[in-house]
Amino acid sequence: MASTQNSGDSPTTPKKQLIINAFVESCSGHQSPGLWQHPDDKSWQFNSINHWVKLAQTLEAAKFHGIFIADVLGSYDVYKGPRNPAPAIVSGAQWPVNEPLATVPAMAAATRNIGFGVTVATTYEQPYHLARRLSTVDHLTGGRLGWNIVTGYLDSAARNLGHTAQPSHDERYAIAEEYVDVTYKLWQSSWRDDAVKLDRQKGVYTDPSLVREINHEGKYYTVPGPHICQPSPQRTPVIMQAGTSKAGKSFAAKHAEAIFVAGHSPAVVAKNVAEIRQSARDEFGRDPNSVKFLALLCPVIGATQEEAEAKYKEYVSYGSEDGALALFGGWTGIDLATYADDEELRHVESNAIRSAVEAWSKSVPGIAKWTKHTVANHIKVGGLGATVVGTPEKVADEMERWVREADVDGFNLAYALFPGSFEDVIEHLLPVLRKRGLFWDDYAVDGGTYRENLAGQPGQAYPRPDHPAAKYHWKKE
């Protein structure tokens, strides 16, 4: 922890050293739809494993904590819908998109310390199967895996995975609650720490008395076990989560070690951060400071403010309006094609649209009229998160403001151009953060697990004692 102070802080209050992840998806553009058209963008090379290996090596050299890999299992098909994926397909708005976990072992083989947070939904895959896949990758990465638990939000995914529609929102979280309980049992309690003997003299690979069934019988799953993999370096991958509904916040307060939040200003997320920390402490007996909050931020950096603003204007010119509104439709369920081009969205009947527009207007003053065209331009660079345009010092100031006003612990940094946005962060922003005592010089645990380096705690490879997974841990006697 750095000893320098925020201006206005008391002399005894140290600054938070920020957790910095890259925010990507196995697709082109990700949060910046259409920018694959820019001549300097290389995000369209995502089908190449070298694309991912080079990214991991570049980010690790800069000491990024991790690479947070988003995912969707269906198309964004609400805009100009219903069930019309064409706007997303033609614009490349998170389409096509590859399976995220497959690239991780290759990235891990080329690196030593950087972590990998991978999004996998609970709604469409049996926990016994996923537990094996995640244990395997935790082994292959040397314990550098995180699991971003999502319940799914696209009906297009549900239709392709044996459902006529998604289960209801709260039921998806009830399923997820039982799901993670099953995985905790498989990962933590099915094998004792010392079950694998590799005793060549006695011919004992694993002591069968130290492997047991979990015999889970619940409403949604029946899993006798035992887990098919021996305990991995973290046993349970770092648990990540991104929902801020009532059910999502409760789930996060109980389970999440890192929580991904998105909003255009700190005020939008501050209340959720405070509520989840309080719930983690009061309802689930967890240290609220052990729950790390990461805000979505897309920096557009220039040597001067004018240069940064010119760069941003150029990026918007390459962005896709159809792609942006396709993403908006998938994120919100709202088809903005039903509104006229010049219709003022502050005054439409949809509460969801009005609340979104009000939040944007507060964080982006000076826009006289919010129309669907204005919304699209707003999403083209950085999606639904905050896009900060300015000098490295201005971006650092804004990051400090988020920490001060919303109590976040770090950021998932989205890109406008790949890899240029990350290169700008590395060359220009990270030196400013380091000078201010806001970013580390090196990993806390060289060769350590993702959990150890996120927490800055050597030896904390397994879930903390106050985490719900820990109660299942079958320790060596």
C-alpha positions as CSV (number, residue, x, y, z in Angstrom):
1,M,0.0,0.0,0.0
2,A,1.4,3.4,-1.0
3,S,2.1,5.9,1.7
4,T,1.3,9.1,-0.3
5,Q,-1.9,10.8,0.2
6,N,-4.9,12.0,-1.7
7,S,-5.3,15.8,-1.5
8,G,-7.8,16.5,1.2
9,D,-7.2,13.1,2.9
10,S,-6.1,13.0,6.5
11,P,-2.3,12.4,6.9
12,T,-3.0,8.8,8.1
13,T,-5.2,7.8,5.2
14,P,-3.1,5.9,2.6
15,K,-4.1,5.8,-1.0
16,K,-5.5,2.7,-2.5
17,Q,-3.2,1.1,-5.0
18,L,-5.4,0.3,-8.0
19,I,-6.2,-3.0,-9.5
20,I,-5.9,-2.7,-13.2
21,N,-7.4,-5.3,-15.6
22,A,-7.8,-5.2,-19.4
23,F,-11.4,-5.6,-20.4
24,V,-11.7,-7.7,-23.6
25,E,-13.9,-10.3,-25.4
26,S,-13.1,-12.9,-28.0
27,C,-14.6,-10.7,-30.7
28,S,-13.8,-7.6,-32.7
29,G,-14.4,-4.2,-31.1
30,H,-16.0,-5.4,-27.9
31,Q,-17.2,-2.1,-26.2
32,S,-16.5,0.0,-29.2
33,P,-18.7,-1.3,-32.1
34,G,-17.5,-0.6,-35.6
35,L,-14.0,0.6,-34.7
36,W,-12.6,-2.4,-36.4
37,Q,-13.0,-0.1,-39.5
38,H,-10.2,2.1,-38.2
39,P,-6.9,1.5,-40.0
40,D,-5.0,1.2,-36.7
41,D,-7.4,-1.4,-35.1
42,K,-6.3,-5.0,-34.9
43,S,-9.1,-6.4,-32.8
44,W,-10.4,-8.3,-35.8
45,Q,-7.3,-10.6,-35.4
46,F,-9.0,-12.3,-32.4
47,N,-9.1,-15.7,-34.2
48,S,-5.4,-15.9,-34.0
49,I,-3.8,-17.4,-30.8
50,N,-0.8,-15.1,-31.4
51,H,-3.2,-12.1,-30.9
52,W,-3.9,-13.3,-27.4
53,V,-0.4,-14.4,-26.4
54,K,1.0,-11.0,-27.5
55,L,-1.7,-9.2,-25.5
56,A,-0.9,-11.2,-22.3
57,Q,2.8,-10.6,-22.7
58,T,2.4,-6.9,-23.3
59,L,0.0,-6.4,-20.3
60,E,2.1,-8.6,-18.0
61,A,5.2,-6.5,-18.8
62,A,3.2,-3.5,-17.7
63,K,2.1,-5.3,-14.5
64,F,-1.6,-5.4,-15.2
65,H,-3.3,-7.6,-12.6
66,G,-5.4,-9.5,-15.1
67,I,-7.3,-9.8,-18.3
68,F,-11.0,-9.8,-17.8
69,I,-12.7,-11.7,-20.7
70,A,-16.4,-11.0,-21.3
71,D,-18.6,-13.3,-23.2
72,V,-22.1,-13.7,-24.6
73,L,-23.8,-16.9,-25.8
74,G,-26.1,-15.4,-28.4
75,S,-26.6,-12.5,-30.7
76,Y,-27.9,-9.0,-29.9
77,D,-31.2,-9.2,-31.7
78,V,-33.5,-6.7,-30.1
79,Y,-32.7,-3.6,-32.3
80,K,-34.9,-3.5,-35.4
81,G,-36.3,-6.8,-34.0
82,P,-37.7,-8.9,-32.7
83,R,-35.2,-11.6,-33.2
84,N,-33.2,-9.7,-35.8
85,P,-29.5,-10.2,-35.4
86,A,-28.7,-8.4,-38.7
87,P,-27.6,-5.0,-37.2
88,A,-25.2,-6.8,-34.9
89,I,-23.9,-9.2,-37.6
90,V,-23.2,-6.5,-40.2
91,S,-21.5,-4.2,-37.8
92,G,-19.5,-6.8,-35.9
93,A,-21.1,-5.9,-32.6
94,Q,-19.9,-8.7,-30.4
95,W,-20.5,-11.0,-33.4
96,P,-18.8,-13.3,-34.3
97,V,-17.7,-14.2,-30.8
98,N,-15.5,-17.1,-29.7
99,E,-15.5,-19.2,-26.6
100,P,-13.3,-17.3,-24.0
101,L,-11.7,-20.1,-22.0
102,A,-9.8,-21.7,-24.9
103,T,-7.2,-18.9,-25.2
104,V,-6.3,-18.8,-21.6
105,P,-3.8,-21.8,-21.4
106,A,-1.8,-20.4,-24.3
107,M,-1.6,-17.0,-22.7
108,A,-0.6,-18.5,-19.4
109,A,2.2,-20.6,-21.0
110,A,3.7,-17.3,-22.3
111,T,3.5,-15.5,-19.0
112,R,4.1,-16.0,-15.3
113,N,1.9,-13.6,-13.2
114,I,-1.0,-12.1,-15.0
115,G,-4.4,-13.4,-14.1
116,F,-7.4,-14.4,-16.3
117,G,-11.0,-13.6,-15.3
118,V,-13.3,-15.6,-17.6
119,T,-17.0,-15.2,-18.0
120,V,-19.1,-18.4,-17.9
121,A,-22.8,-18.6,-17.4
122,T,-24.4,-20.9,-14.8
123,T,-27.8,-21.2,-16.6
124,Y,-26.9,-23.5,-19.4
125,E,-24.2,-25.9,-18.3
126,Q,-24.1,-28.6,-15.6
127,P,-21.9,-27.7,-12.6
128,Y,-20.1,-31.0,-12.6
129,H,-18.9,-30.4,-16.1
130,L,-17.9,-26.7,-15.6
131,A,-16.1,-27.5,-12.3
132,R,-13.8,-29.9,-14.3
133,R,-13.2,-27.3,-17.0
134,L,-12.3,-24.6,-14.5
135,S,-10.1,-26.9,-12.4
136,T,-8.3,-27.9,-15.5
137,V,-7.5,-24.3,-16.5
138,D,-6.6,-23.4,-13.0
139,H,-4.0,-26.2,-13.1
140,L,-2.7,-25.2,-16.5
141,T,-2.3,-21.6,-15.5
142,G,-0.7,-22.3,-12.2
143,G,-3.6,-20.9,-10.3
144,R,-4.3,-17.7,-12.3
145,L,-7.9,-18.2,-13.1
146,G,-11.0,-16.2,-12.1
147,W,-14.6,-17.1,-12.8
148,N,-16.9,-14.2,-13.7
149,I,-20.3,-15.8,-12.8
150,V,-23.2,-14.6,-14.9
151,T,-26.7,-16.0,-15.3
152,G,-27.1,-14.9,-18.9
153,Y,-29.3,-12.1,-20.3
154,L,-29.9,-12.8,-23.9
155,D,-33.0,-14.7,-25.0
156,S,-31.1,-15.6,-28.2
157,A,-28.8,-17.7,-26.1
158,A,-31.6,-19.4,-24.2
159,R,-33.3,-20.4,-27.5
160,N,-30.2,-22.1,-28.7
161,L,-29.5,-24.0,-25.4
162,G,-32.8,-25.9,-25.0
163,H,-35.0,-23.1,-23.6
164,T,-37.9,-21.3,-25.2
165,A,-36.8,-18.2,-23.1
166,Q,-34.6,-17.5,-20.2
167,P,-35.7,-18.5,-16.7
168,S,-37.0,-15.5,-14.8
169,H,-34.3,-13.1,-13.4
170,D,-34.7,-14.2,-9.8
171,E,-34.9,-17.8,-10.7
172,R,-31.6,-17.5,-12.6
173,Y,-30.0,-16.3,-9.4
174,A,-31.6,-19.2,-7.4
175,I,-30.1,-21.6,-9.9
176,A,-26.8,-19.8,-9.7
177,E,-26.8,-20.0,-5.8
178,E,-27.3,-23.8,-5.9
179,Y,-24.8,-24.1,-8.8
180,V,-21.9,-22.4,-7.0
181,D,-22.7,-24.5,-3.9
182,V,-22.2,-27.6,-6.0
183,T,-18.9,-26.3,-7.4
184,Y,-17.6,-25.3,-3.9
185,K,-18.3,-28.8,-2.7
186,L,-16.6,-30.4,-5.7
187,W,-13.6,-28.1,-5.5
188,Q,-13.2,-27.7,-1.7
189,S,-14.5,-30.9,0.0
190,S,-14.3,-33.8,-2.5
191,W,-10.5,-34.2,-2.1
192,R,-8.4,-33.7,1.0
193,D,-5.4,-31.5,0.4
194,D,-3.0,-34.4,0.6
195,A,-5.0,-37.0,-1.3
196,V,-2.5,-37.4,-4.2
197,K,0.4,-39.4,-3.0
198,L,2.4,-40.4,-6.1
199,D,3.9,-43.1,-4.0
200,R,5.9,-45.2,-6.4
201,Q,7.1,-47.7,-3.8
202,K,3.5,-48.6,-2.7
203,G,1.9,-48.1,-6.1
204,V,-0.5,-45.5,-4.7
205,Y,-1.3,-42.6,-7.0
206,T,-4.2,-41.2,-4.9
207,D,-5.3,-42.5,-1.6
208,P,-9.0,-43.4,-2.1
209,S,-9.8,-42.8,1.5
210,L,-9.0,-39.1,0.9
211,V,-11.5,-38.7,-2.0
212,R,-15.2,-38.7,-1.3
213,E,-18.5,-38.1,-2.9
214,I,-20.3,-34.8,-2.2
215,N,-23.8,-36.3,-2.6
216,H,-25.5,-33.0,-3.4
217,E,-29.3,-33.3,-3.9
218,G,-31.0,-30.0,-4.5
219,K,-33.9,-28.4,-6.4
220,Y,-32.0,-28.0,-9.6
221,Y,-29.0,-30.4,-9.4
222,T,-28.2,-33.9,-8.2
223,V,-24.5,-34.4,-8.1
224,P,-23.0,-37.3,-6.2
225,G,-19.4,-36.6,-7.2
226,P,-16.6,-37.0,-6.5
227,H,-14.8,-34.2,-8.4
228,I,-12.9,-35.7,-11.3
229,C,-9.9,-33.4,-10.9
230,Q,-7.4,-33.2,-8.0
231,P,-7.4,-29.9,-6.1
232,S,-6.0,-27.1,-8.3
233,P,-3.6,-24.4,-7.0
234,Q,-6.5,-22.1,-5.9
235,R,-9.1,-25.0,-5.5
236,T,-11.8,-22.4,-6.2
237,P,-11.0,-19.9,-8.9
238,V,-11.3,-16.2,-7.9
239,I,-15.0,-15.5,-7.8
240,M,-16.1,-12.5,-9.9
241,Q,-19.6,-11.1,-10.5
242,A,-21.2,-8.2,-12.3
243,G,-24.9,-8.0,-11.4
244,T,-26.4,-5.0,-9.6
245,S,-30.1,-6.0,-9.4
246,K,-31.4,-6.8,-5.9
247,A,-30.7,-10.5,-6.4
248,G,-27.4,-9.8,-8.1
249,K,-26.2,-7.6,-5.2
250,S,-27.1,-10.2,-2.6
251,F,-25.3,-12.9,-4.6
252,A,-22.3,-10.7,-5.0
253,A,-22.2,-9.8,-1.3
254,K,-22.1,-13.5,-0.4
255,H,-19.8,-14.9,-3.1
256,A,-17.8,-12.3,-5.1
257,E,-14.2,-11.5,-4.4
258,A,-14.1,-9.0,-7.3
259,I,-17.2,-7.1,-8.6
260,F,-17.4,-5.4,-12.0
261,V,-19.5,-2.2,-12.0
262,A,-20.4,0.1,-14.9
263,G,-21.8,3.6,-15.0
264,H,-21.0,6.9,-16.5
265,S,-20.1,8.6,-13.2
266,P,-19.1,7.5,-9.7
267,A,-22.5,8.6,-8.4
268,V,-24.2,6.0,-10.5
269,V,-22.4,3.1,-8.8
270,A,-21.5,4.5,-5.3
271,K,-24.8,3.4,-3.7
272,N,-24.4,-0.2,-5.0
273,V,-20.8,-0.4,-3.9
274,A,-21.8,0.8,-0.4
275,E,-24.8,-1.6,-0.2
276,I,-22.8,-4.6,-1.3
277,R,-20.0,-3.9,1.2
278,Q,-22.5,-3.5,4.0
279,S,-24.3,-6.7,3.1
280,A,-21.1,-8.6,2.8
281,R,-20.3,-7.6,6.4
282,D,-23.7,-7.7,8.1
283,E,-25.4,-10.6,6.3
284,F,-22.5,-12.9,5.4
285,G,-19.8,-12.1,8.0
286,R,-17.2,-11.1,5.4
287,D,-14.6,-8.4,5.6
288,P,-16.1,-5.8,3.3
289,N,-12.6,-4.6,2.3
290,S,-11.8,-8.0,0.9
291,V,-14.5,-7.4,-1.8
292,K,-12.8,-5.6,-4.7
293,F,-14.8,-3.3,-7.0
294,L,-13.6,-2.7,-10.5
295,A,-15.3,0.1,-12.6
296,L,-15.5,0.0,-16.4
297,L,-13.4,2.8,-17.9
298,C,-12.4,3.5,-21.5
299,P,-9.5,6.1,-21.6
300,V,-8.9,8.1,-24.7
301,I,-5.5,9.7,-24.1
302,G,-3.7,12.6,-25.8
303,A,-0.6,14.7,-25.0
304,T,-3.0,17.6,-24.7
305,Q,-6.7,17.9,-24.1
306,E,-7.2,19.1,-27.7
307,E,-5.3,16.1,-29.1
308,A,-7.4,13.7,-27.0
309,E,-10.7,15.3,-28.1
310,A,-9.6,15.1,-31.7
311,K,-8.8,11.5,-31.3
312,Y,-12.2,10.8,-29.7
313,K,-14.0,12.6,-32.5
314,E,-12.1,10.5,-35.0
315,Y,-13.1,7.3,-33.2
316,V,-16.8,8.2,-33.1
317,S,-16.7,8.8,-36.9
318,Y,-15.6,5.1,-37.3
319,G,-18.1,3.7,-34.9
320,S,-21.3,1.9,-36.0
321,E,-24.7,3.4,-35.1
322,D,-26.4,0.1,-35.8
323,G,-23.8,-1.7,-33.8
324,A,-24.2,0.7,-30.8
325,L,-28.0,0.4,-30.8
326,A,-27.8,-3.3,-31.2
327,L,-25.7,-3.5,-28.0
328,F,-28.0,-1.1,-26.3
329,G,-31.0,-3.3,-27.2
330,G,-29.3,-6.4,-25.9
331,W,-28.2,-4.7,-22.6
332,T,-31.6,-3.2,-21.9
333,G,-34.2,-5.1,-23.9
334,I,-35.2,-1.8,-25.6
335,D,-35.5,-1.4,-29.3
336,L,-34.7,2.2,-30.1
337,A,-35.7,1.7,-33.7
338,T,-39.3,2.3,-32.6
339,Y,-38.5,5.9,-31.8
340,A,-38.1,8.7,-34.4
341,D,-34.7,10.0,-35.3
342,D,-35.2,13.3,-33.6
343,E,-37.4,12.2,-30.7
344,E,-36.3,13.5,-27.3
345,L,-35.7,10.4,-25.3
346,R,-36.1,12.2,-22.0
347,H,-39.9,12.3,-22.6
348,V,-40.7,8.8,-23.9
349,E,-42.9,6.4,-21.9
350,S,-40.1,4.0,-21.0
351,N,-38.8,4.4,-17.5
352,A,-35.7,2.4,-18.4
353,I,-34.8,4.8,-21.2
354,R,-35.6,7.9,-19.2
355,S,-33.5,6.8,-16.3
356,A,-30.5,5.9,-18.5
357,V,-30.7,9.2,-20.4
358,E,-30.9,11.1,-17.1
359,A,-27.8,9.4,-15.8
360,W,-26.0,10.2,-19.0
361,S,-27.1,13.8,-19.1
362,K,-25.8,14.4,-15.6
363,S,-22.4,12.9,-16.4
364,V,-22.1,14.4,-19.9
365,P,-23.4,18.0,-19.6
366,G,-23.8,20.1,-22.7
367,I,-25.9,17.8,-24.9
368,A,-29.1,19.7,-25.6
369,K,-31.2,16.8,-26.9
370,W,-30.8,13.1,-26.2
371,T,-32.0,11.2,-29.3
372,K,-31.2,7.7,-30.4
373,H,-28.4,9.1,-32.5
374,T,-26.9,10.8,-29.5
375,V,-27.2,7.6,-27.5
376,A,-25.5,5.6,-30.3
377,N,-22.6,8.1,-30.4
378,H,-22.3,7.8,-26.6
379,I,-22.0,4.0,-26.8
380,K,-19.7,3.9,-29.9
381,V,-16.5,4.4,-27.7
382,G,-16.6,2.6,-24.4
383,G,-20.1,1.2,-24.3
384,L,-22.1,1.8,-21.2
385,G,-19.2,2.6,-19.0
386,A,-17.3,5.9,-18.4
387,T,-15.2,7.2,-21.4
388,V,-12.6,9.6,-20.2
389,V,-11.0,11.9,-22.8
390,G,-7.9,13.9,-21.9
391,T,-4.3,13.9,-20.9
392,P,-2.8,11.2,-18.8
393,E,-3.1,13.5,-15.8
394,K,-6.8,14.1,-16.4
395,V,-7.5,10.4,-16.7
396,A,-5.6,9.8,-13.5
397,D,-7.6,12.6,-11.8
398,E,-10.8,10.9,-12.9
399,M,-9.7,7.5,-11.6
400,E,-8.9,9.1,-8.2
401,R,-12.3,10.7,-8.3
402,W,-14.0,7.3,-8.8
403,V,-12.0,5.9,-5.8
404,R,-12.9,8.8,-3.7
405,E,-16.6,9.1,-4.6
406,A,-17.6,5.5,-5.3
407,D,-15.0,3.6,-3.2
408,V,-13.9,1.4,-6.1
409,D,-10.7,-0.5,-5.9
410,G,-9.6,-0.5,-9.5
411,F,-10.7,-0.6,-13.1
412,N,-11.5,-2.8,-16.0
413,L,-10.0,-0.8,-18.9
414,A,-11.9,-1.1,-22.2
415,Y,-10.3,-0.2,-25.5
416,A,-11.3,2.0,-28.4
417,L,-8.6,0.7,-30.6
418,F,-6.8,-2.6,-30.1
419,P,-4.0,-2.7,-29.1
420,G,-3.4,1.1,-29.3
421,S,-5.6,2.0,-26.3
422,F,-3.7,-0.4,-24.1
423,E,-0.4,0.9,-25.5
424,D,-1.4,4.5,-24.6
425,V,-2.3,3.3,-21.1
426,I,1.0,1.6,-20.6
427,E,3.2,4.4,-22.1
428,H,1.4,7.4,-20.8
429,L,-1.1,6.6,-18.0
430,L,0.6,4.0,-15.8
431,P,3.7,6.3,-15.2
432,V,1.4,9.0,-13.9
433,L,-0.4,6.5,-11.6
434,R,2.9,5.2,-10.3
435,K,4.2,8.7,-9.6
436,R,1.0,9.3,-7.6
437,G,1.5,6.1,-5.6
438,L,-1.6,4.6,-7.2
439,F,-0.2,1.6,-9.0
440,W,2.3,-1.0,-8.0
441,D,5.8,-1.5,-9.5
442,D,5.6,-5.2,-9.6
443,Y,3.3,-8.2,-8.7
444,A,2.9,-8.7,-5.0
445,V,3.7,-12.4,-5.4
446,D,6.0,-13.4,-8.2
447,G,4.7,-16.6,-9.8
448,G,1.7,-16.4,-7.4
449,T,-2.0,-17.1,-8.0
450,Y,-4.5,-14.6,-9.2
451,R,-6.1,-14.5,-5.7
452,E,-2.8,-13.7,-4.1
453,N,-2.0,-10.9,-6.4
454,L,-5.5,-9.4,-6.4
455,A,-5.4,-9.3,-2.6
456,G,-1.7,-8.5,-2.3
457,Q,-1.5,-11.4,0.2
458,P,1.2,-14.0,-0.2
459,G,-0.1,-17.4,0.9
460,Q,-3.8,-16.6,0.3
461,A,-4.2,-19.0,-2.7
462,Y,-7.4,-20.5,-1.4
463,P,-10.6,-18.6,-0.6
464,R,-10.4,-16.5,2.6
465,P,-11.8,-18.1,5.8
466,D,-14.8,-15.8,5.7
467,H,-15.7,-16.8,2.2
468,P,-18.6,-19.4,1.8
469,A,-16.4,-21.8,-0.1
470,A,-14.0,-22.1,2.8
471,K,-16.4,-23.9,5.0
472,Y,-16.2,-26.9,2.7
473,H,-12.4,-27.1,2.6
474,W,-11.1,-30.6,3.5
475,K,-7.8,-29.8,5.0
476,K,-4.8,-32.1,5.6
477,E,-5.0,-33.3,9.2
